Amino acid sequence: MKLSGALRTLAVFEAAKGALVLLVGFDLLSLVHHDIQQAVEHLLAHTHLNPASRYPHIFIDLANQLTNTRLLLIAAGAGAYSLARFIEAMGSGVQGAGHNGLQPQAARFTCLLSFSNCMSVLPG
Protein backbone atom coordinates (compact mmCIF):
# COMPACT_ATOMS: atom_id res chain seq x y z
CA MET A 1 0.00 0.00 0.00
CA LYS A 2 1.41 3.41 -0.95
CA LEU A 3 1.81 6.33 1.42
CA SER A 4 -0.56 9.19 0.94
CA GLY A 5 1.06 12.45 -0.10
CA ALA A 6 0.32 14.19 3.20
CA LEU A 7 1.79 11.39 5.33
CA ARG A 8 4.86 11.14 3.12
CA THR A 9 5.36 14.90 3.42
CA LEU A 10 4.93 14.71 7.18
CA ALA A 11 7.42 11.85 7.45
CA VAL A 12 10.01 13.69 5.34
CA PHE A 13 9.49 16.91 7.30
CA GLU A 14 9.91 15.16 10.67
CA ALA A 15 13.03 13.35 9.44
CA ALA A 16 14.48 16.64 8.15
CA LYS A 17 13.84 18.29 11.53
CA GLY A 18 15.58 15.40 13.25
CA ALA A 19 18.57 15.59 10.91
CA LEU A 20 18.89 19.35 11.36
CA VAL A 21 18.80 19.12 15.16
CA LEU A 22 21.28 16.23 15.07
CA LEU A 23 23.70 18.33 13.00
CA VAL A 24 23.35 21.23 15.44
CA GLY A 25 24.00 18.84 18.34
CA PHE A 26 27.19 17.57 16.71
CA ASP A 27 28.24 21.15 16.05
CA LEU A 28 27.74 21.94 19.75
CA LEU A 29 29.87 18.93 20.64
CA SER A 30 32.65 20.36 18.51
CA LEU A 31 32.66 23.45 20.76
CA VAL A 32 33.54 21.43 23.87
CA HIS A 33 37.03 22.42 25.07
CA HIS A 34 37.11 25.40 22.71
CA ASP A 35 36.70 29.13 23.23
CA ILE A 36 32.95 29.70 22.92
CA GLN A 37 33.33 33.44 23.43
CA GLN A 38 35.52 33.68 20.34
CA ALA A 39 33.07 31.60 18.28
CA VAL A 40 30.17 33.88 19.29
CA GLU A 41 32.15 37.02 18.49
CA HIS A 42 33.05 35.57 15.09
CA LEU A 43 29.38 34.75 14.43
CA LEU A 44 28.32 38.28 15.39
CA ALA A 45 31.00 39.80 13.19
CA HIS A 46 29.97 37.56 10.29
CA THR A 47 26.33 38.65 10.60
CA HIS A 48 27.36 42.33 10.97
CA LEU A 49 25.65 42.73 14.35
CA ASN A 50 26.83 45.29 16.87
CA PRO A 51 27.98 43.37 19.99
CA ALA A 52 27.17 46.39 22.16
CA SER A 53 23.49 46.45 21.19
CA ARG A 54 20.88 44.75 23.34
CA TYR A 55 20.17 41.36 21.73
CA PRO A 56 23.70 40.45 20.61
CA HIS A 57 24.88 41.37 24.11
CA ILE A 58 22.35 38.93 25.59
CA PHE A 59 23.72 36.27 23.22
CA ILE A 60 27.27 37.01 24.38
CA ASP A 61 26.24 36.82 28.04
CA LEU A 62 24.57 33.45 27.49
CA ALA A 63 27.66 32.15 25.71
CA ASN A 64 29.80 33.21 28.67
CA GLN A 65 27.65 31.05 30.96
CA LEU A 66 28.11 27.89 28.90
CA THR A 67 30.36 25.25 30.39
CA ASN A 68 31.49 21.98 28.86
CA THR A 69 28.94 20.11 30.98
CA ARG A 70 26.11 22.34 29.80
CA LEU A 71 27.19 21.90 26.19
CA LEU A 72 27.20 18.14 26.62
CA LEU A 73 23.72 18.23 28.18
CA ILE A 74 22.37 20.42 25.37
CA ALA A 75 23.92 18.10 22.77
CA ALA A 76 22.39 15.06 24.53
CA GLY A 77 19.01 16.79 24.52
CA ALA A 78 19.41 17.50 20.82
CA GLY A 79 20.17 13.83 20.23
CA ALA A 80 17.08 12.74 22.18
CA TYR A 81 14.92 15.24 20.31
CA SER A 82 16.22 14.08 16.93
CA LEU A 83 15.62 10.46 17.93
CA ALA A 84 12.01 11.40 18.74
CA ARG A 85 11.65 13.09 15.34
CA PHE A 86 13.08 10.02 13.54
CA ILE A 87 10.71 7.72 15.44
CA GLU A 88 7.80 10.00 14.61
CA ALA A 89 8.80 10.07 10.94
CA MET A 90 9.09 6.30 10.90
CA GLY A 91 5.74 5.99 12.68
CA SER A 92 4.07 8.26 10.15
CA GLY A 93 5.52 6.27 7.31
CA VAL A 94 4.56 2.94 8.82
CA GLN A 95 1.05 4.18 9.63
CA GLY A 96 0.61 5.45 6.09
CA ALA A 97 1.71 2.09 4.74
CA GLY A 98 -1.10 0.36 6.63
CA HIS A 99 1.00 -0.97 9.52
CA ASN A 100 0.07 1.02 12.59
CA GLY A 101 1.78 -1.21 15.13
CA LEU A 102 4.62 1.25 15.73
CA GLN A 103 2.49 4.39 15.89
CA PRO A 104 1.44 4.08 19.57
CA GLN A 105 5.06 3.49 20.63
CA ALA A 106 6.25 6.47 18.59
CA ALA A 107 3.54 8.65 20.14
CA ARG A 108 4.41 7.53 23.67
CA PHE A 109 8.12 8.15 23.11
CA THR A 110 7.47 11.59 21.62
CA CYS A 111 5.21 12.55 24.51
CA LEU A 112 7.72 11.37 27.10
CA LEU A 113 10.47 13.47 25.55
CA SER A 114 8.34 16.58 25.26
CA PHE A 115 7.38 16.41 28.97
CA SER A 116 3.78 17.23 28.14
CA ASN A 117 0.65 15.64 29.52
CA CYS A 118 -0.32 13.39 26.62
CA MET A 119 -2.04 10.62 28.55
CA SER A 120 -5.44 11.54 27.10
CA VAL A 121 -4.05 11.41 23.55
CA LEU A 122 -2.33 8.04 23.80
CA PRO A 123 -4.20 4.89 22.88
CA GLY A 124 -4.90 2.56 25.79
C-alpha positions in Angstrom: 0.0 0.0 0.0 1.4 3.4 -0.9 1.8 6.3 1.4 -0.6 9.2 0.9 1.1 12.5 -0.1 0.3 14.2 3.2 1.8 11.4 5.3 4.9 11.1 3.1 5.4 14.9 3.4 4.9 14.7 7.2 7.4 11.9 7.5 10.0 13.7 5.3 9.5 16.9 7.3 9.9 15.2 10.7 13.0 13.3 9.4 14.5 16.6 8.2 13.8 18.3 11.5 15.6 15.4 13.2 18.6 15.6 10.9 18.9 19.3 11.4 18.8 19.1 15.2 21.3 16.2 15.1 23.7 18.3 13.0 23.4 21.2 15.4 24.0 18.8 18.3 27.2 17.6 16.7 28.2 21.2 16.1 27.7 21.9 19.8 29.9 18.9 20.6 32.6 20.4 18.5 32.7 23.4 20.8 33.5 21.4 23.9 37.0 22.4 25.1 37.1 25.4 22.7 36.7 29.1 23.2 33.0 29.7 22.9 33.3 33.4 23.4 35.5 33.7 20.3 33.1 31.6 18.3 30.2 33.9 19.3 32.1 37.0 18.5 33.0 35.6 15.1 29.4 34.8 14.4 28.3 38.3 15.4 31.0 39.8 13.2 30.0 37.6 10.3 26.3 38.7 10.6 27.4 42.3 11.0 25.6 42.7 14.4 26.8 45.3 16.9 28.0 43.4 20.0 27.2 46.4 22.2 23.5 46.4 21.2 20.9 44.8 23.3 20.2 41.4 21.7 23.7 40.5 20.6 24.9 41.4 24.1 22.3 38.9 25.6 23.7 36.3 23.2 27.3 37.0 24.4 26.2 36.8 28.0 24.6 33.4 27.5 27.7 32.2 25.7 29.8 33.2 28.7 27.7 31.1 31.0 28.1 27.9 28.9 30.4 25.3 30.4 31.5 22.0 28.9 28.9 20.1 31.0 26.1 22.3 29.8 27.2 21.9 26.2 27.2 18.1 26.6 23.7 18.2 28.2 22.4 20.4 25.4 23.9 18.1 22.8 22.4 15.1 24.5 19.0 16.8 24.5 19.4 17.5 20.8 20.2 13.8 20.2 17.1 12.7 22.2 14.9 15.2 20.3 16.2 14.1 16.9 15.6 10.5 17.9 12.0 11.4 18.7 11.7 13.1 15.3 13.1 10.0 13.5 10.7 7.7 15.4 7.8 10.0 14.6 8.8 10.1 10.9 9.1 6.3 10.9 5.7 6.0 12.7 4.1 8.3 10.1 5.5 6.3 7.3 4.6 2.9 8.8 1.1 4.2 9.6 0.6 5.5 6.1 1.7 2.1 4.7 -1.1 0.4 6.6 1.0 -1.0 9.5 0.1 1.0 12.6 1.8 -1.2 15.1 4.6 1.3 15.7 2.5 4.4 15.9 1.4 4.1 19.6 5.1 3.5 20.6 6.2 6.5 18.6 3.5 8.6 20.1 4.4 7.5 23.7 8.1 8.2 23.1 7.5 11.6 21.6 5.2 12.6 24.5 7.7 11.4 27.1 10.5 13.5 25.5 8.3 16.6 25.3 7.4 16.4 29.0 3.8 17.2 28.1 0.6 15.6 29.5 -0.3 13.4 26.6 -2.0 10.6 28.5 -5.4 11.5 27.1 -4.1 11.4 23.6 -2.3 8.0 23.8 -4.2 4.9 22.9 -4.9 2.6 25.8 
